[in-house]
């Protein structure tokens, strides 16, 4: 789906992006920093090496 959107240049709204799994969540701009910190706190306990391997695998 991401490729189709990139190739076609089709625009979608936040609701549709969540529906198709392009983004994990949508939050109001005033909640962005606190939500980002929540996600980071969930990732931080994991091994740096393991997170790095996962990031490379996704690429």
PDB file with one MODEL, atoms N, CA, C and O in Angstrom:
MODEL        1
ATOM      1  N   UNK A   1       0.822  -1.181   0.000  1.00  0.00           N
ATOM      2  CA  UNK A   1       0.000   0.000   0.000  1.00  0.00           C
ATOM      3  C   UNK A   1       0.869   1.248   0.000  1.00  0.00           C
ATOM      4  O   UNK A   1       0.574   2.208  -0.712  1.00  0.00           O
ATOM      5  N   UNK A   2       1.935   1.246   0.789  1.00  0.00           N
ATOM      6  CA  UNK A   2       2.816   2.417   0.824  1.00  0.00           C
ATOM      7  C   UNK A   2       3.392   2.700  -0.560  1.00  0.00           C
ATOM      8  O   UNK A   2       3.446   3.850  -0.996  1.00  0.00           O
ATOM      9  N   UNK A   3       3.817   1.656  -1.236  1.00  0.00           N
ATOM     10  CA  UNK A   3       4.370   1.840  -2.574  1.00  0.00           C
ATOM     11  C   UNK A   3       3.329   2.412  -3.527  1.00  0.00           C
ATOM     12  O   UNK A   3       3.621   3.321  -4.304  1.00  0.00           O
ATOM     13  N   UNK A   4       2.126   1.881  -3.466  1.00  0.00           N
ATOM     14  CA  UNK A   4       1.064   2.384  -4.336  1.00  0.00           C
ATOM     15  C   UNK A   4       0.823   3.870  -4.081  1.00  0.00           C
ATOM     16  O   UNK A   4       0.691   4.652  -5.023  1.00  0.00           O
ATOM     17  N   UNK A   5       0.769   4.254  -2.821  1.00  0.00           N
ATOM     18  CA  UNK A   5       0.548   5.660  -2.487  1.00  0.00           C
ATOM     19  C   UNK A   5       1.706   6.532  -2.961  1.00  0.00           C
ATOM     20  O   UNK A   5       1.492   7.633  -3.469  1.00  0.00           O
ATOM     21  N   UNK A   6       2.919   6.044  -2.797  1.00  0.00           N
ATOM     22  CA  UNK A   6       4.095   6.806  -3.233  1.00  0.00           C
ATOM     23  C   UNK A   6       4.090   6.955  -4.752  1.00  0.00           C
ATOM     24  O   UNK A   6       4.281   8.054  -5.274  1.00  0.00           O
ATOM     25  N   UNK A   7       3.873   5.858  -5.450  1.00  0.00           N
ATOM     26  CA  UNK A   7       3.917   5.896  -6.914  1.00  0.00           C
ATOM     27  C   UNK A   7       2.785   6.734  -7.495  1.00  0.00           C
ATOM     28  O   UNK A   7       2.978   7.459  -8.471  1.00  0.00           O
ATOM     29  N   UNK A   8       1.609   6.632  -6.893  1.00  0.00           N
ATOM     30  CA  UNK A   8       0.451   7.328  -7.451  1.00  0.00           C
ATOM     31  C   UNK A   8       0.358   8.786  -6.989  1.00  0.00           C
ATOM     32  O   UNK A   8      -0.278   9.609  -7.646  1.00  0.00           O
ATOM     33  N   UNK A   9       0.990   9.096  -5.866  1.00  0.00           N
ATOM     34  CA  UNK A   9       0.882  10.440  -5.321  1.00  0.00           C
ATOM     35  C   UNK A   9      -0.463  10.696  -4.657  1.00  0.00           C
ATOM     36  O   UNK A   9      -0.792  11.831  -4.310  1.00  0.00           O
ATOM     37  N   UNK A  10      -1.238   9.625  -4.485  1.00  0.00           N
ATOM     38  CA  UNK A  10      -2.555   9.763  -3.849  1.00  0.00           C
ATOM     39  C   UNK A  10      -2.399  10.292  -2.430  1.00  0.00           C
ATOM     40  O   UNK A  10      -1.503   9.878  -1.694  1.00  0.00           O
ATOM     41  N   UNK A  11      -3.275  11.206  -2.060  1.00  0.00           N
ATOM     42  CA  UNK A  11      -3.265  11.754  -0.710  1.00  0.00           C
ATOM     43  C   UNK A  11      -4.327  11.036   0.118  1.00  0.00           C
ATOM     44  O   UNK A  11      -5.422  10.749  -0.365  1.00  0.00           O
ATOM     45  N   UNK A  12      -3.986  10.754   1.364  1.00  0.00           N
ATOM     46  CA  UNK A  12      -4.959  10.151   2.275  1.00  0.00           C
ATOM     47  C   UNK A  12      -4.945  10.949   3.572  1.00  0.00           C
ATOM     48  O   UNK A  12      -3.971  11.630   3.892  1.00  0.00           O
ATOM     49  N   UNK A  13      -6.038  10.852   4.304  1.00  0.00           N
ATOM     50  CA  UNK A  13      -6.086  11.545   5.585  1.00  0.00           C
ATOM     51  C   UNK A  13      -5.586  10.625   6.698  1.00  0.00           C
ATOM     52  O   UNK A  13      -5.308   9.447   6.473  1.00  0.00           O
ATOM     53  N   UNK A  14      -5.479  11.179   7.885  1.00  0.00           N
ATOM     54  CA  UNK A  14      -4.942  10.436   9.025  1.00  0.00           C
ATOM     55  C   UNK A  14      -5.767   9.201   9.348  1.00  0.00           C
ATOM     56  O   UNK A  14      -5.216   8.149   9.670  1.00  0.00           O
ATOM     57  N   UNK A  15      -7.075   9.325   9.264  1.00  0.00           N
ATOM     58  CA  UNK A  15      -7.959   8.185   9.558  1.00  0.00           C
ATOM     59  C   UNK A  15      -7.659   7.018   8.621  1.00  0.00           C
ATOM     60  O   UNK A  15      -7.559   5.873   9.061  1.00  0.00           O
ATOM     61  N   UNK A  16      -7.518   7.309   7.347  1.00  0.00           N
ATOM     62  CA  UNK A  16      -7.231   6.257   6.359  1.00  0.00           C
ATOM     63  C   UNK A  16      -5.837   5.675   6.587  1.00  0.00           C
ATOM     64  O   UNK A  16      -5.643   4.470   6.431  1.00  0.00           O
ATOM     65  N   UNK A  17      -4.874   6.505   6.951  1.00  0.00           N
ATOM     66  CA  UNK A  17      -3.520   6.023   7.215  1.00  0.00           C
ATOM     67  C   UNK A  17      -3.508   5.006   8.354  1.00  0.00           C
ATOM     68  O   UNK A  17      -2.783   4.012   8.299  1.00  0.00           O
ATOM     69  N   UNK A  18      -4.306   5.257   9.373  1.00  0.00           N
ATOM     70  CA  UNK A  18      -4.422   4.294  10.480  1.00  0.00           C
ATOM     71  C   UNK A  18      -5.114   3.029   9.996  1.00  0.00           C
ATOM     72  O   UNK A  18      -4.670   1.925  10.307  1.00  0.00           O
ATOM     73  N   UNK A  19      -6.183   3.175   9.246  1.00  0.00           N
ATOM     74  CA  UNK A  19      -6.952   2.022   8.756  1.00  0.00           C
ATOM     75  C   UNK A  19      -6.091   1.046   7.961  1.00  0.00           C
ATOM     76  O   UNK A  19      -6.257  -0.167   8.082  1.00  0.00           O
ATOM     77  N   UNK A  20      -5.180   1.563   7.155  1.00  0.00           N
ATOM     78  CA  UNK A  20      -4.372   0.688   6.307  1.00  0.00           C
ATOM     79  C   UNK A  20      -3.038   0.316   6.952  1.00  0.00           C
ATOM     80  O   UNK A  20      -2.219  -0.373   6.345  1.00  0.00           O
ATOM     81  N   UNK A  21      -2.826   0.775   8.183  1.00  0.00           N
ATOM     82  CA  UNK A  21      -1.614   0.406   8.897  1.00  0.00           C
ATOM     83  C   UNK A  21      -0.378   1.180   8.478  1.00  0.00           C
ATOM     84  O   UNK A  21       0.741   0.768   8.784  1.00  0.00           O
ATOM     85  N   UNK A  22      -0.562   2.289   7.786  1.00  0.00           N
ATOM     86  CA  UNK A  22       0.570   3.097   7.376  1.00  0.00           C
ATOM     87  C   UNK A  22       1.177   3.823   8.569  1.00  0.00           C
ATOM     88  O   UNK A  22       2.384   4.059   8.610  1.00  0.00           O
ATOM     89  N   UNK A  23       0.348   4.174   9.529  1.00  0.00           N
ATOM     90  CA  UNK A  23       0.795   4.764  10.786  1.00  0.00           C
ATOM     91  C   UNK A  23       0.183   3.970  11.932  1.00  0.00           C
ATOM     92  O   UNK A  23      -0.864   3.343  11.770  1.00  0.00           O
ATOM     93  N   UNK A  24       0.832   3.999  13.085  1.00  0.00           N
ATOM     94  CA  UNK A  24       0.349   3.252  14.247  1.00  0.00           C
ATOM     95  C   UNK A  24      -0.759   3.969  14.995  1.00  0.00           C
ATOM     96  O   UNK A  24      -1.691   3.349  15.507  1.00  0.00           O
ATOM     97  N   UNK A  25      -0.639   5.293  15.049  1.00  0.00           N
ATOM     98  CA  UNK A  25      -1.613   6.077  15.782  1.00  0.00           C
ATOM     99  C   UNK A  25      -1.582   7.510  15.303  1.00  0.00           C
ATOM    100  O   UNK A  25      -0.609   7.967  14.704  1.00  0.00           O
ATOM    101  N   UNK A  26      -2.662   8.205  15.578  1.00  0.00           N
ATOM    102  CA  UNK A  26      -2.754   9.626  15.283  1.00  0.00           C
ATOM    103  C   UNK A  26      -3.145  10.312  16.581  1.00  0.00           C
ATOM    104  O   UNK A  26      -4.098   9.904  17.246  1.00  0.00           O
ATOM    105  N   UNK A  27      -2.411  11.349  16.937  1.00  0.00           N
ATOM    106  CA  UNK A  27      -2.690  12.075  18.169  1.00  0.00           C
ATOM    107  C   UNK A  27      -2.743  13.567  17.868  1.00  0.00           C
ATOM    108  O   UNK A  27      -2.149  14.028  16.893  1.00  0.00           O
ATOM    109  N   UNK A  28      -3.448  14.319  18.696  1.00  0.00           N
ATOM    110  CA  UNK A  28      -3.453  15.770  18.517  1.00  0.00           C
ATOM    111  C   UNK A  28      -2.033  16.314  18.698  1.00  0.00           C
ATOM    112  O   UNK A  28      -1.232  15.733  19.431  1.00  0.00           O
ATOM    113  N   UNK A  29      -1.729  17.411  18.040  1.00  0.00           N
ATOM    114  CA  UNK A  29      -0.367  17.948  18.091  1.00  0.00           C
ATOM    115  C   UNK A  29       0.098  18.233  19.514  1.00  0.00           C
ATOM    116  O   UNK A  29       1.281  18.081  19.818  1.00  0.00           O
ATOM    117  N   UNK A  30      -0.811  18.640  20.381  1.00  0.00           N
ATOM    118  CA  UNK A  30      -0.410  18.926  21.755  1.00  0.00           C
ATOM    119  C   UNK A  30      -0.040  17.673  22.553  1.00  0.00           C
ATOM    120  O   UNK A  30       0.579  17.778  23.612  1.00  0.00           O
ATOM    121  N   UNK A  31      -0.413  16.490  22.058  1.00  0.00           N
ATOM    122  CA  UNK A  31      -0.086  15.233  22.730  1.00  0.00           C
ATOM    123  C   UNK A  31       1.100  14.520  22.088  1.00  0.00           C
ATOM    124  O   UNK A  31       1.497  13.446  22.539  1.00  0.00           O
ATOM    125  N   UNK A  32       1.664  15.106  21.046  1.00  0.00           N
ATOM    126  CA  UNK A  32       2.710  14.429  20.281  1.00  0.00           C
ATOM    127  C   UNK A  32       3.929  14.077  21.128  1.00  0.00           C
ATOM    128  O   UNK A  32       4.398  12.939  21.083  1.00  0.00           O
ATOM    129  N   UNK A  33       4.445  15.020  21.893  1.00  0.00           N
ATOM    130  CA  UNK A  33       5.648  14.772  22.689  1.00  0.00           C
ATOM    131  C   UNK A  33       5.388  13.705  23.751  1.00  0.00           C
ATOM    132  O   UNK A  33       6.203  12.797  23.915  1.00  0.00           O
ATOM    133  N   UNK A  34       4.288  13.794  24.465  1.00  0.00           N
ATOM    134  CA  UNK A  34       4.011  12.802  25.506  1.00  0.00           C
ATOM    135  C   UNK A  34       3.798  11.417  24.916  1.00  0.00           C
ATOM    136  O   UNK A  34       4.231  10.423  25.498  1.00  0.00           O
ATOM    137  N   UNK A  35       3.141  11.342  23.777  1.00  0.00           N
ATOM    138  CA  UNK A  35       2.917  10.046  23.121  1.00  0.00           C
ATOM    139  C   UNK A  35       4.240   9.460  22.618  1.00  0.00           C
ATOM    140  O   UNK A  35       4.476   8.256  22.717  1.00  0.00           O
ATOM    141  N   UNK A  36       5.087  10.321  22.085  1.00  0.00           N
ATOM    142  CA  UNK A  36       6.406   9.885  21.613  1.00  0.00           C
ATOM    143  C   UNK A  36       7.226   9.336  22.765  1.00  0.00           C
ATOM    144  O   UNK A  36       7.907   8.322  22.617  1.00  0.00           O
ATOM    145  N   UNK A  37       7.165   9.995  23.904  1.00  0.00           N
ATOM    146  CA  UNK A  37       7.895   9.522  25.089  1.00  0.00           C
ATOM    147  C   UNK A  37       7.387   8.165  25.557  1.00  0.00           C
ATOM    148  O   UNK A  37       8.177   7.323  25.984  1.00  0.00           O
ATOM    149  N   UNK A  38       6.066   7.945  25.481  1.00  0.00           N
ATOM    150  CA  UNK A  38       5.501   6.644  25.854  1.00  0.00           C
ATOM    151  C   UNK A  38       6.071   5.537  24.966  1.00  0.00           C
ATOM    152  O   UNK A  38       6.458   4.474  25.452  1.00  0.00           O
ATOM    153  N   UNK A  39       6.116   5.798  23.674  1.00  0.00           N
ATOM    154  CA  UNK A  39       6.648   4.799  22.742  1.00  0.00           C
ATOM    155  C   UNK A  39       8.133   4.556  23.034  1.00  0.00           C
ATOM    156  O   UNK A  39       8.587   3.412  23.067  1.00  0.00           O
ATOM    157  N   UNK A  40       8.873   5.628  23.244  1.00  0.00           N
ATOM    158  CA  UNK A  40      10.308   5.501  23.528  1.00  0.00           C
ATOM    159  C   UNK A  40      10.553   4.717  24.815  1.00  0.00           C
ATOM    160  O   UNK A  40      11.475   3.903  24.879  1.00  0.00           O
ATOM    161  N   UNK A  41       9.741   4.955  25.832  1.00  0.00           N
ATOM    162  CA  UNK A  41       9.890   4.221  27.099  1.00  0.00           C
ATOM    163  C   UNK A  41       9.610   2.736  26.916  1.00  0.00           C
ATOM    164  O   UNK A  41      10.155   1.906  27.642  1.00  0.00           O
ATOM    165  N   UNK A  42       8.773   2.404  25.961  1.00  0.00           N
ATOM    166  CA  UNK A  42       8.465   1.004  25.672  1.00  0.00           C
ATOM    167  C   UNK A  42       9.618   0.325  24.927  1.00  0.00           C
ATOM    168  O   UNK A  42       9.850  -0.871  25.099  1.00  0.00           O
ATOM    169  N   UNK A  43      10.330   1.082  24.108  1.00  0.00           N
ATOM    170  CA  UNK A  43      11.434   0.543  23.318  1.00  0.00           C
ATOM    171  C   UNK A  43      12.746   0.538  24.110  1.00  0.00           C
ATOM    172  O   UNK A  43      13.553  -0.380  23.963  1.00  0.00           O
ATOM    173  N   UNK A  44      12.960   1.548  24.938  1.00  0.00           N
ATOM    174  CA  UNK A  44      14.232   1.762  25.632  1.00  0.00           C
ATOM    175  C   UNK A  44      14.759   0.565  26.433  1.00  0.00           C
ATOM    176  O   UNK A  44      15.970   0.346  26.443  1.00  0.00           O
ATOM    177  N   UNK A  45      13.912  -0.213  27.099  1.00  0.00           N
ATOM    178  CA  UNK A  45      14.448  -1.342  27.869  1.00  0.00           C
ATOM    179  C   UNK A  45      15.067  -2.457  27.012  1.00  0.00           C
ATOM    180  O   UNK A  45      15.804  -3.300  27.522  1.00  0.00           O
ATOM    181  N   UNK A  46      14.766  -2.452  25.726  1.00  0.00           N
ATOM    182  CA  UNK A  46      15.297  -3.496  24.851  1.00  0.00           C
ATOM    183  C   UNK A  46      16.769  -3.264  24.553  1.00  0.00           C
ATOM    184  O   UNK A  46      17.265  -2.139  24.617  1.00  0.00           O
ATOM    185  N   UNK A  47      17.436  -4.322  24.237  1.00  0.00           N
ATOM    186  CA  UNK A  47      18.855  -4.253  23.890  1.00  0.00           C
ATOM    187  C   UNK A  47      19.068  -3.340  22.684  1.00  0.00           C
ATOM    188  O   UNK A  47      18.362  -3.433  21.680  1.00  0.00           O
ATOM    189  N   UNK A  48      20.063  -2.451  22.808  1.00  0.00           N
ATOM    190  CA  UNK A  48      20.395  -1.554  21.697  1.00  0.00           C
ATOM    191  C   UNK A  48      20.705  -2.373  20.446  1.00  0.00           C
ATOM    192  O   UNK A  48      20.255  -2.042  19.349  1.00  0.00           O
ATOM    193  N   UNK A  49      21.477  -3.440  20.623  1.00  0.00           N
ATOM    194  CA  UNK A  49      21.857  -4.277  19.477  1.00  0.00           C
ATOM    195  C   UNK A  49      20.630  -4.915  18.828  1.00  0.00           C
ATOM    196  O   UNK A  49      20.533  -4.982  17.603  1.00  0.00           O
ATOM    197  N   UNK A  50      19.708  -5.378  19.647  1.00  0.00           N
ATOM    198  CA  UNK A  50      18.500  -6.016  19.106  1.00  0.00           C
ATOM    199  C   UNK A  50      17.655  -5.008  18.338  1.00  0.00           C
ATOM    200  O   UNK A  50      17.134  -5.326  17.269  1.00  0.00           O
ATOM    201  N   UNK A  51      17.512  -3.799  18.869  1.00  0.00           N
ATOM    202  CA  UNK A  51      16.742  -2.767  18.187  1.00  0.00           C
ATOM    203  C   UNK A  51      17.420  -2.404  16.868  1.00  0.00           C
ATOM    204  O   UNK A  51      16.752  -2.210  15.852  1.00  0.00           O
ATOM    205  N   UNK A  52      18.734  -2.316  16.890  1.00  0.00           N
ATOM    206  CA  UNK A  52      19.491  -1.993  15.667  1.00  0.00           C
ATOM    207  C   UNK A  52      19.283  -3.066  14.604  1.00  0.00           C
ATOM    208  O   UNK A  52      19.074  -2.750  13.433  1.00  0.00           O
ATOM    209  N   UNK A  53      19.341  -4.327  15.008  1.00  0.00           N
ATOM    210  CA  UNK A  53      19.128  -5.434  14.060  1.00  0.00           C
ATOM    211  C   UNK A  53      17.712  -5.362  13.490  1.00  0.00           C
ATOM    212  O   UNK A  53      17.517  -5.562  12.292  1.00  0.00           O
ATOM    213  N   UNK A  54      16.738  -5.081  14.329  1.00  0.00           N
ATOM    214  CA  UNK A  54      15.353  -4.979  13.863  1.00  0.00           C
ATOM    215  C   UNK A  54      15.196  -3.832  12.872  1.00  0.00           C
ATOM    216  O   UNK A  54      14.537  -3.979  11.843  1.00  0.00           O
ATOM    217  N   UNK A  55      15.806  -2.684  13.187  1.00  0.00           N
ATOM    218  CA  UNK A  55      15.725  -1.541  12.282  1.00  0.00           C
ATOM    219  C   UNK A  55      16.332  -1.879  10.924  1.00  0.00           C
ATOM    220  O   UNK A  55      15.768  -1.532   9.886  1.00  0.00           O
ATOM    221  N   UNK A  56      17.481  -2.557  10.928  1.00  0.00           N
ATOM    222  CA  UNK A  56      18.117  -2.936   9.671  1.00  0.00           C
ATOM    223  C   UNK A  56      17.294  -3.952   8.895  1.00  0.00           C
ATOM    224  O   UNK A  56      17.240  -3.906   7.666  1.00  0.00           O
ATOM    225  N   UNK A  57      16.652  -4.873   9.614  1.00  0.00           N
ATOM    226  CA  UNK A  57      15.812  -5.870   8.947  1.00  0.00           C
ATOM    227  C   UNK A  57      14.621  -5.210   8.254  1.00  0.00           C
ATOM    228  O   UNK A  57      14.208  -5.624   7.171  1.00  0.00           O
ATOM    229  N   UNK A  58      14.081  -4.183   8.895  1.00  0.00           N
ATOM    230  CA  UNK A  58      12.947  -3.472   8.304  1.00  0.00           C
ATOM    231  C   UNK A  58      13.356  -2.731   7.056  1.00  0.00           C
ATOM    232  O   UNK A  58      12.594  -2.657   6.092  1.00  0.00           O
ATOM    233  N   UNK A  59      14.566  -2.176   7.067  1.00  0.00           N
ATOM    234  CA  UNK A  59      15.063  -1.457   5.885  1.00  0.00           C
ATOM    235  C   UNK A  59      15.178  -2.402   4.717  1.00  0.00           C
ATOM    236  O   UNK A  59      15.579  -1.992   3.628  1.00  0.00           O
TER     237      UNK A  59
ENDMDL
END
